[in-house]
Amino acid sequence: MERLWAEGPVSLANLHRALAEESTLAYTTVATELSRLVKKGFVVKSGAHLETRYAAAFDRASFVERFVGAVVGDLVGAHRAATIHGFVAAIANDDAALEQTLRLIHERRNRS
């Protein structure tokens, strides 16, 4: 995702080339991960064949918010009490985080 944000729409070959400078990822691994990200809606694919380009579907902040929301949603679904206890333990001594959490809960409840 970092490369997609930095470079904008990019071909699979160019993305692989850029990533290969930092690691030993196989071309097929990059292709597979891009396909998964497209299916999840995090990456958009445009063009066809040699003109295919991939781009981030969201800016970094929106991506993080959606990604974290999905992870937390899955955790709450599978381990509700443990997730809530862990979250409370993480923010219990942080007044700013606690205030922000209460404000967001209040906003969400008033939207419904």
Protein Blocks (a to p, Z undefined) as FASTA:
>chain_A
ZZmmmnopadfklmmmmmmmmmccdfklmmmmmmmmmmnopaccedehjlpccddfbdfk
lmmmmmmmmmmmmmmmmmmmlmmmmmmmmmmmmmklmmmmmmmmmmmmmmZZ
